Amino acid sequence: NANGWPKFRELEADLLSSVLKEKMEGVVLACGGGVVETEGCRAVLKKAGKQGHVVVHMQRDIKDVEAYLTSDPTRPPLPEAPSVAWARREPLYKDCCTHEFLIYSKTGADDAGHEQLHALALRALSATPLPIL
């Protein structure tokens, strides 16, 4: 975002609120890792969870996250190391989610393995009678 991270977070919060007002059923919404940085986003996610929606925190090893985020030259530069952001965000994720899904990986694992685990999680969640958020 040419206007910096604060403007990006503002737009992210507006979009999250807008989408959830319009589409509260039958939706799988993948948010970026920084969504919990905004109080308004946290409130929306917690409210959805209290309304019976499934809010999942997909948790990966921070080393895998750092490798992924720093390997893409098209991503804007991060304002801090992913491990620093993770330390601040972890309790926020736990506060907002109704479920956690741990993505197991081993050194040298490729993205295909992560995609298979993600697909498995979505299948498991879609089998639940609760609306998915």
Secondary structure, DSSP 8 states (H G I E B T S, - for coil): -TT-HHHHHHHHHHHHHHHHHH--SS------GGGGGSHHHHHHHHHHHHTT-B-EEEEE-HHHHHHHHHH-TTS---SS-HHHHHHHHHHHHHHH-SEEEEE---TT--HHHHHHHHHHHHHHHHTSSS-B-
